[in-house]
Amino acid sequence: MANNSASPKQGDFYGLFDYWTLRFVRDSAAILLFIAGPALQVIYPRWLPIPLLGAILLILAGHGLTGFRHFPEGLIGKYWRPTSWNKAAKVAIIFYYANVCWMAITLLWSPLPLLGAEDVGKIAIAPIFAFLLASELSKTIIVRFSTIFAIGFLITCFVMIFDHLGFTLVHQLRYPKNELIDLNRIAVFQTVLFWPLVFLLFQRYRGPSVALLVGFVFIIVLSLTKSEGAQLAFIVSTAIVVALFLFPPLQNLIWTGAALLLILIPLAINPIDELTLEYRDGLLSESAEHRVLIWKGYVDKIDENPLLGLGARSNRAIGKDAETRVYTESQGISGGSLHPHNASIELWIDYGAVGILLIVGAFISTLLALRNVSKQATMTATATMTVAFVYSNTGSFMQSWWLSALTIAAISTIICSISQEEGRG
């Protein structure tokens, strides 16, 4: 197998060429994804897939120039060789791609098959992007990855603070009416990346001082934002990190609980609506009240085909349906809602019980796989999953910017694990 680090050898032209080419593209991809990407997202969050795709193309171009002599290191290298994965990890991958296959099958009866096919493609390539980029970017040389990560994160934090204080209006450069929505999306993006960064900084600096400083800046940003989804995700994930630090076996309850909630959330929507109807004004914020009404407008659609689902992207077709729009508008939601704003409802509508059970299988097998990694890697993965789960069930799921954010979070979580194994950050 080729030298894993592509280190140069004296008098070896290809050794020197490979080394400097891969060094340049890895450093450039890391800067693009974790510094330029967040900076670009500040202007327009929907552009987040661009730096992700750009990083992949850079890596592939570098390997192309070096004749693919060191590719794919991340998939056959020291930590990610498939033959060395434990049984539970292999089962998790099987469940994941079985669900991708099921998503593809539902295109046969989907009302929006072309858009559904786009979703299937995104879900299929996301893990490949995550593993490949994590293995490549963990080898960045210009500065440590944790430093690159922290710079990009703090750029978004300080711009958010300045914007809230009225010093900048960068969010109004495009679509001024969506300024608040864009600010909320950035807050969510920061939240899903927060815990991998904290654990990387803790490991890099052998103590909590730098991680606490970054955390303090982030809490200021989060207190200024109006994104209740980001705030709730941060509070819940913080409580879980503390609980796992005190009692690590709680990870079993957390992952199993998330899997069960994925099944049960749709069943709770109507009781929640009825329970809060009388006390809604004092119990729920305006944003939360709108969410409950949107969920109620969609949840009954599950009954149309609870076993197989209505097909990929069918929830979007429902959002355009006159009946759904009339209901949501009658409840005071201007213009209706084009999607359920809840991952559980969305997945139930589109893929039915078959799809949900395959996802639950992936959750449980991932939990079993985490038993074979370090405590820090487990806490990072669990905290990141918590943020992703909370926001996906209060905001959105199958959207390009959010799937890109989850892929970047997976990349940083894997790098956190790799860096711990290698004793660096």
N, C-alpha and C positions, 0 to 999 in steps of 0.2 A: 504494500500500500504506500502511496506517496507520503512524503514527510508531512506530518500533520500541521506543522507551523510554517511550511514553505520557507524555511530559513535559508539564507544565501550560503553558498559554498564558494570558497576562494577559487577563482579561475573557472567557475561554472556559470556560463552566461544565463542559462535557463533558470538556475537557482536564484541568481540575482534578479533577473527579470520577473520571475514569479513572485519573489518576496516583495519587491517594491510595488508591483502592480496590485497585488492583493492587499498590501498595506494601505495603499491609496484608496482603493474602492471600499474597503471595510471602514476606514475612518470617515470617508465621505458619506457612506450610507448611514453611519451612526449619527453624524452631524445633521444630515438631511432629515432623518426620521425623528430625532429627539431634540433638535434645536430649531432648524428651519421649519419643520412640520408644525410644532406648537405655535411658533411665531406666525406662520401662515394661517393657522386656525383662528388666531385672534381676530383676523380680518374677516374670515368667512369659514365657520366650522364645517360646512358641508364639503370643503376641499380636503378634508383629512385623508381620504383614500389616495390622493395624489402623492404625498411623500412616501406612503407605504408602498405603492407600486413603483415609485422611483427608486427606493432603496433596493427592492428586488431586482429591478433592471440593472442597477449598478453592480450588484453582486454577480449576476449572471454574465454581464459584460466582462467583468474582471476575470471570471473563470473561463470565459470564451477566449480571451486574449492569452491565457496561460494554458490553453489546450485542455481544460478541464482535468488537469493532472492532480488537482487537490479538491475535487468535487465529487460527491457532496460530503464534506468533512463532518458536518453536523449530524447527518443521518447514519453514517457508518463509523463515526469517530468514537472516542473514548467513552463518552457519556450517553450517546444516543444511538448506539448500535442496536438494531431491532432484536438481534439474538440475545442481547443482555437485558432486555426489558423483562420485568417480572410478569407473571401470568396475568395479574389484574390489569396492568397497563395495556397488554395486548387485547384483553377482553373489552376494555374501555374504547380502544380504537375500533374494534369490531362493531360495538354498539353504535359508535358515532357514525361510522360509514354505512351501517345498516340503516340508520335514520336518514342519511343522505340519499340512499337508494329509495327509501320509502317516499321521501319528498319528490324525487324524480318520477316515481310511479303516479303520485297524485296529480301530476301535470296532465294525465289523461282525462281527468274530469274537472280540471281547474278552469274557472271562467276567464282567467288572465294567464294563459300558459307561457307567454313570452316573458312577462315580468316574473312569473314563478320560476322559470328556468334560470333567470338572473340570480334569484335567491339561492337556488340549488348550487349554482356555480360558486357563489361567494362562500357558502358554508363548506363546500367541498375543499376549496383551496386554502381556507383560513389556517388550519393546523399546519399545512405544508409551509406556508409563509412563516408562521410563528417559529417552527422548529429550525427552518433553514436560516432565517435572519438572526435568531437567538444564538445559534452556533457560530455564525460569522461575526456578529457584532460583539460577541464576548471576547473576540481577539483584537479589538481596537487597540491601537498602539500610541496614537498621538497624545492622548490623555486617557486616564482611566474612564471606563464606561460610566461609572457612577457620577463623575464630574460632568460629562456631557449630558447625562440624564438630568442632573440637578440644574444646570444652566437653562436648559429648555423649559423645565418646570417653573423655575423662578421668573423667566421672561413672561410667561402667561400670568403668573401671580401679580407681578408688579404692574403690568399693563391693566389688569382687572382693577387693582386698587386705584391707580391713577384715573381710570375711566369712571369708576364710581364716585371719585372725588371731583370729577368734572374737569380734569386737566387735559383729557384727550377724548376724542369722539371716534376712535378707530373703527368701532362697530357700525358706524353710520356711513362708512365708505361704500358699503353695498347694502341695498335693501333696508333703509332706515327704519321701516315699520317693524322689521324683525329684530331690532336691537336687543330687546329683552330676551327673546328666544335664543339668540346667539350667545348672550352672556350666560344663560342657563346651561347651554350645551358645553361651553368651555368649562364651567364649574364641574359638570359631570365628568368631562374628560380628565380634569385634574384629580377628581376623587378616585376614579378607577385606577389611576397610575400612582396614587399616593403611597400605598403600602409597599409595593415593590421598591420604590425609591427610598422610603424610610429604612427598610431592612438592608438595602445596599449601602446606604450611608452609615448605618450603625456598624456594619461589618467592615467597611472601608476605613473608618476612623477609630475603630476599636472602642467605641463608646457612644453615648447618646447625644452629645453636645450639638453636633452639626445636624443630626436628624431632628432634634428638638427645635432648632432654629428654623429649619425648613417647615416643620409642622406648625410653628407659631405663625409664620407668614401665611401659610395656607388657611389656618383657622380664621385669620383676619379676613381673607378673601371670602371664605365660606359664610362668614357672618354678614358680609355686605351683599352677597348674592341673594336673589329671590327664588333660587332653585330649591324648592322643598324636597325634591327627589334626591339631589346631591347631599343636602343636609341630613336627611333621614338615612341615606346610605352610609354617610360618614359616622353618624352616631351609632348605628347598629354595628358597623364593622369595628369601630373602636371598642365597643363593649365586648365583642367576640374576641378581639386580640387580647384584651385583658383577661378574659375568661380562659383562653387557651394558654396564656402564660402561666396562670395559676393552676390549671387542670387540663393538660394536653388531650386526654381522652375525649373531651367534649367535641372534638372534631367529628366523631362518629355521629353525635346527635345533630350537629349543624348540617352536615351534608345530607343525612337521611331526612332531616326536617325540610330542607330545601326541596328534595325530591318529592316528599309528600305534599308540600304546599303547591307544587306545580300541578299536582292532580286535583287538589281540593279547592284552590282559590276560586274557580268558577262557581262552585257550589255555594260559596259564602257571599256572593255578590248581592243576591236578592235579600237575604236576611240582614246584611249590613245596611242596605238601602232602607229597609223597613225599620230597623233599629234606630237609625240616625235621623229618620224623617222628621220626628217631632222635635228633636234637640239639635238639628243640623246647624242652625245659625251659631250656636255656642260651641259645638263640638268640632266642627270642621272649618278649615279655612276655605276661602272661595275657590282656590285652586283644587283642593282636595274634594270639595263638593262637586265640582265639574268632573273630576275623574270618576267618582262613583256613578254619576249620571251617564257618562260615556260608557262605562263598563256595563251598566244595566241595559243600555241600548244595544249592546252587542251580544251579551252572554246567552240570550235565548236562541241565537243562531246556531249554537253548538248542537241543539236538539235536532237539527235538520239532517245531520249525519254524524252521530256521536262516535261511531266506530271507526270509520274511514276518513272522516273530515270532508270538507267541501273542496279541497284542492289547494295547492300552493298559491298564495297571494289572494285567496278568495276573500279574506277580511278587507282587503282594499276595494274589492268589487262591492262588498256590503256597504262600505263607507260611502260609496257613490250612489247607493240605492236610495230611492226617494223615501221609502218607509223609515229607514234608519235616520235620515237627515231630518225628516219631519219630527221624529221623536226627540232627537237631541236638541233641535232648535226649539221645540215646545218647552224644553226644560231650561231654556235660557242660554244654550250654547250656540253662539253665532256661527252660522255656516256649517253646523254639524261637525262631525269628526271623521277624518278619512281613514283612521285606523283605531284599534281598541285602546291604545295606550296601556296595554297590559300583556306581557309575554305569554302568560298562562292561557288567557282567553284567545290570544292570537294563534297560538300553537294548537289549541283544542279545535278552533274553528277550521284551520287549514289542514291539519294532519290527523285529527281524531285521536281515539284511545290508542291506536296502534303506534302512532308517532310519539305520543306522550310516554308510553311504556318503554319505547326504545331510548328515549332521553333519560328516563329514570334509571334504566340499566346502565347508561353511560355515567350518571352521577354516582351510583353505588360502586361501580367498578373503579372509578377514579378515587373514591374514598379508600378502597382497599389498596390501590396502588400507592397512595400517600403514606401508608404505613411503613413503606420501605425507604422513605427519604428522610432528610434531617428535620428536626423540630422547626428550624427557621423557615425552611422551604415549605413545610406544611402550613405554618402560620401565614406565610405570604400568600400561598395559593388559596387558603380558606378565606382570608380577609378580602382578597381580590374577587373571589367568587361571590362573597356576600354583597359587595358593592354592585357587582354586575347584576345579581339576582334582584336586589331591592330596586335599583333604578329600572331594570327591564320590566318590572311589574308595577311601576308607577309612571313610567314615561313612554318608552318605546323599545322595540327590539329589532325587527328586520328592516333596519335603515342603514344605508351605506356608511354614514359617518359613525354610527354607533358600533357596527360590526368592525369597522376599522379601529376604533378605540379599543374594543375588546381584543382584537388581534395584537395591537401594540402592548396592551396590558399583559397578554400571554407571553409576548416576547420578553418583556422586562422581568416577568416572574420566572421564566426559564433561565434567563441570564443570572438572576439572583441565586438560583440553585447551582448553576455552573460555577459562578464566582466563589460560592462558599466551598464547593468541592475542591477548587483550585487554590483556595486561601487568598483570594484577592477580590477587589471590587472595582 
